[in-house]
Amino acid sequence: MADSQPLDSLRLALMQEVLPMGLAFVDRVRTDGPAKAVESVASGDDPLGDLRQQGEAAAREVRERLDQISPGLGNPVMSVQVEVDEPLEDPGRLDSDHGDSSQLQEVLARIDGRLQRLDALMNKAS
């Protein structure tokens, strides 16, 4: 798994950064011609940011289509590590759990009553 992380990082960068800029540049070449497209990239405060922003919608569509072919192909799945700290048993906590349980039972009973009333209303309407 450690061997694939640099490749996964490269693929993520290509999909998130390079793809939108490339699609926007191709669009500019198609509409304005090669000379004006190169000129627009050479001028401006943040030409790469502008390209990225312009091509983001098209890149999102390409990534979604790739995901339809194979999930994770267009929008790479990033691995995460989750750690859960187990709570220590506390004798006082057992009493509060009982109180929480009774509150939960009351809320569930209230929800059940409302669902039954809603079901009765739906049956009357049909």
Buried (B, 14 or more C-beta within 10 A) or exposed (E): EEEEEEEBEEBBEEBBEBBBBBBBBEBBBEEEEEEEBBEBBEEEEEBBEBBBEBBBEBBBEBBEEBBEEEEEBBBBEEEEEEEEEEEEEEEEEEEEEEEEEEEEEEEEEEEEEEEEEEEEEEEEEE
